[in-house]
């Protein structure tokens, strides 16, 4: 195998009549500039994965700090955040996942990943707003107000204009 040099020479030889010799370095520089951000994001994601994986070897406080550093390394990059959330769920360390989900929601876009991670973290979501309202009412009747509030918040994010859910979210007179 000759490597990249002979391949580039062959391509340059074929295109010599159409592309001047001085344009090849410029073309190469433009190509590198176009690909560089993607390479950098992928490298940061891989570094964050390594940080997160190796955190298990550390003491508790250091582990927490290193997991947070891994999340910070991919902040602002949706696929990097998804990779860290998936890794955290796969390794049974979901502490960072709610923060990652908040960042993903703020970024917008990766809604299918957000739903998948939410389902893995909290279980499947109700299929309708009515089903969600019934679950919230049942939890309130059982005295599980915190869980009911969490489920109601989750349902309101999915069905923000549903009148039954907004009525459940409104403060009650006796409360």
KOLTI-334564 format. One record per residue (C-alpha): residue number from 1; residue in three letters; y, x, z negated. Coordinates in nm, 2 decimals, padded with zeros to 4 digits. Each point is the difference from the previous one (the first is absolute). Layout:
<recs>
NUM  ALA  Y  X  Z
...
</recs>
This chain:
<recs>
1  UNK  00.00  00.00  00.00
2  UNK  00.33  00.15  00.11
3  UNK  00.23  -00.19  -00.24
4  UNK  00.33  -00.16  00.05
5  UNK  00.17  00.28  00.20
6  UNK  -00.22  -00.03  00.31
7  UNK  00.03  -00.38  -00.01
8  UNK  00.38  00.01  -00.01
9  UNK  00.00  00.26  00.28
10  UNK  -00.22  -00.22  00.22
11  UNK  00.22  -00.30  -00.06
12  UNK  00.31  00.21  00.07
13  UNK  -00.16  00.12  00.32
14  UNK  -00.07  -00.35  00.12
15  UNK  00.35  -00.12  -00.08
16  UNK  00.18  00.31  00.12
17  UNK  00.15  -00.17  00.30
18  UNK  00.15  -00.29  -00.19
19  UNK  00.09  00.16  -00.34
20  UNK  00.20  00.32  -00.02
21  UNK  -00.13  00.27  -00.23
22  UNK  00.30  -00.02  -00.24
23  UNK  -00.09  -00.37  -00.07
24  UNK  -00.34  00.07  -00.16
25  UNK  00.14  00.14  -00.33
26  UNK  00.25  -00.28  -00.02
27  UNK  -00.28  -00.25  00.07
28  UNK  -00.21  00.16  -00.27
29  UNK  00.28  -00.01  -00.25
30  UNK  00.07  -00.37  00.07
31  UNK  -00.37  -00.08  -00.05
32  UNK  -00.02  00.19  -00.33
33  UNK  00.32  -00.17  -00.12
34  UNK  -00.14  -00.34  00.09
35  UNK  -00.34  00.06  -00.18
36  UNK  00.14  00.19  -00.30
37  UNK  00.09  -00.31  -00.22
38  UNK  -00.35  -00.14  00.04
39  UNK  -00.16  00.33  -00.09
40  UNK  00.22  00.03  -00.30
41  UNK  -00.08  -00.35  -00.13
42  UNK  -00.37  00.06  00.05
43  UNK  00.02  00.33  -00.19
44  UNK  00.19  -00.16  -00.29
45  UNK  -00.26  -00.28  -00.01
46  UNK  -00.29  00.25  -00.02
47  UNK  00.18  00.20  -00.27
48  UNK  00.06  -00.32  -00.20
49  UNK  -00.37  -00.09  00.03
50  UNK  -00.10  00.35  -00.13
51  UNK  00.24  -00.04  -00.29
52  UNK  -00.14  -00.34  -00.09
53  UNK  -00.36  00.12  00.03
54  UNK  00.05  00.31  -00.21
55  UNK  00.19  -00.19  -00.27
56  UNK  -00.33  -00.11  -00.16
57  UNK  -00.06  00.36  -00.12
58  UNK  00.31  -00.01  -00.21
59  UNK  00.09  -00.12  -00.35
60  UNK  00.13  -00.36  -00.02
61  UNK  00.37  00.07  00.00
62  UNK  -00.03  00.26  00.28
63  UNK  -00.22  -00.23  00.20
64  UNK  00.25  -00.28  -00.02
65  UNK  00.28  00.24  00.11
66  UNK  -00.20  00.13  00.29
67  UNK  -00.10  -00.35  00.12
68  UNK  00.37  -00.10  00.00
69  UNK  00.08  00.32  00.19
70  UNK  -00.25  -00.09  00.26
71  UNK  00.16  -00.34  00.04
72  UNK  00.34  00.16  00.02
73  UNK  -00.11  00.23  00.27
74  UNK  -00.07  -00.29  00.24
75  UNK  00.29  -00.22  -00.11
76  UNK  00.16  -00.17  00.30
77  UNK  -00.31  00.05  00.22
78  UNK  -00.20  -00.33  00.02
79  UNK  -00.33  00.15  00.12
80  UNK  00.01  00.28  -00.26
81  UNK  00.06  -00.26  -00.27
82  UNK  -00.29  -00.20  00.13
83  UNK  -00.22  00.31  -00.01
84  UNK  00.09  00.07  -00.36
85  UNK  -00.06  -00.36  -00.10
86  UNK  -00.34  -00.01  00.17
87  UNK  -00.10  00.33  -00.17
88  UNK  00.11  -00.13  -00.34
89  UNK  -00.20  -00.31  00.04
90  UNK  -00.31  00.19  00.13
91  UNK  00.01  00.24  -00.29
92  UNK  00.06  -00.27  -00.26
93  UNK  00.35  00.11  -00.10
94  UNK  00.21  -00.30  00.10
95  UNK  00.30  00.08  -00.23
96  UNK  00.22  00.11  00.29
97  UNK  -00.09  -00.28  00.23
98  UNK  00.26  -00.26  -00.12
99  UNK  00.28  00.25  00.05
100  UNK  -00.14  00.09  00.34
101  UNK  -00.01  -00.37  00.10
102  UNK  00.36  -00.04  -00.11
103  UNK  00.10  00.29  00.22
104  UNK  -00.20  -00.14  00.29
105  UNK  00.17  -00.34  -00.03
106  UNK  00.34  00.16  -00.01
107  UNK  -00.08  00.20  00.32
108  UNK  -00.12  -00.32  00.17
109  UNK  -00.25  00.02  00.29
110  UNK  -00.35  00.08  -00.13
111  UNK  -00.06  -00.36  -00.12
112  UNK  -00.37  00.00  00.09
113  UNK  -00.05  00.31  -00.21
114  UNK  00.20  -00.15  -00.29
115  UNK  -00.22  -00.32  00.01
116  UNK  -00.31  00.21  00.01
117  UNK  00.10  00.22  -00.29
118  UNK  00.11  -00.30  -00.20
119  UNK  -00.33  -00.17  00.06
120  UNK  -00.18  00.32  -00.11
121  UNK  00.21  00.03  -00.31
122  UNK  00.03  -00.36  -00.11
123  UNK  -00.27  -00.19  00.18
124  UNK  00.04  -00.23  00.30
125  UNK  00.31  -00.21  00.03
126  UNK  -00.02  -00.38  00.01
127  UNK  -00.02  -00.15  00.35
128  UNK  00.28  -00.25  -00.05
129  UNK  00.30  -00.06  -00.21
130  UNK  -00.16  -00.30  -00.16
131  UNK  -00.30  00.21  -00.11
132  UNK  00.24  00.25  -00.15
133  UNK  00.19  -00.27  -00.18
134  UNK  -00.33  -00.13  -00.15
135  UNK  -00.10  00.35  -00.12
136  UNK  00.34  00.05  -00.16
137  UNK  -00.01  -00.34  -00.18
138  UNK  -00.36  00.07  -00.12
139  UNK  00.10  00.35  -00.13
140  UNK  00.30  -00.15  -00.19
141  UNK  -00.22  -00.27  -00.15
142  UNK  -00.24  00.27  -00.12
143  UNK  00.30  00.18  -00.17
144  UNK  00.00  00.30  00.24
145  UNK  00.37  -00.01  00.07
146  UNK  00.03  00.36  00.12
147  UNK  -00.28  -00.03  00.25
148  UNK  00.14  -00.33  00.12
149  UNK  00.34  00.15  00.05
150  UNK  -00.15  00.29  00.19
151  UNK  -00.20  -00.23  00.23
152  UNK  00.30  -00.22  00.05
153  UNK  00.21  00.30  00.10
154  UNK  -00.27  00.11  00.25
155  UNK  -00.03  -00.35  00.14
156  UNK  00.38  -00.03  00.04
157  UNK  00.01  00.32  00.20
158  UNK  -00.25  -00.15  00.24
159  UNK  00.14  -00.36  00.01
160  UNK  00.36  00.03  -00.10
161  UNK  00.11  -00.34  00.12
162  UNK  -00.28  -00.21  -00.15
163  UNK  00.15  -00.28  -00.22
164  UNK  -00.29  -00.01  -00.24
165  UNK  00.01  00.37  -00.07
166  UNK  00.38  00.00  -00.04
167  UNK  -00.03  -00.29  -00.24
168  UNK  -00.25  00.20  -00.21
169  UNK  00.24  00.29  00.00
170  UNK  00.29  -00.20  -00.12
171  UNK  00.07  00.02  -00.37
172  UNK  -00.13  -00.30  -00.20
173  UNK  00.22  -00.20  -00.24
174  UNK  -00.24  00.04  -00.29
175  UNK  -00.05  00.38  00.04
</recs>
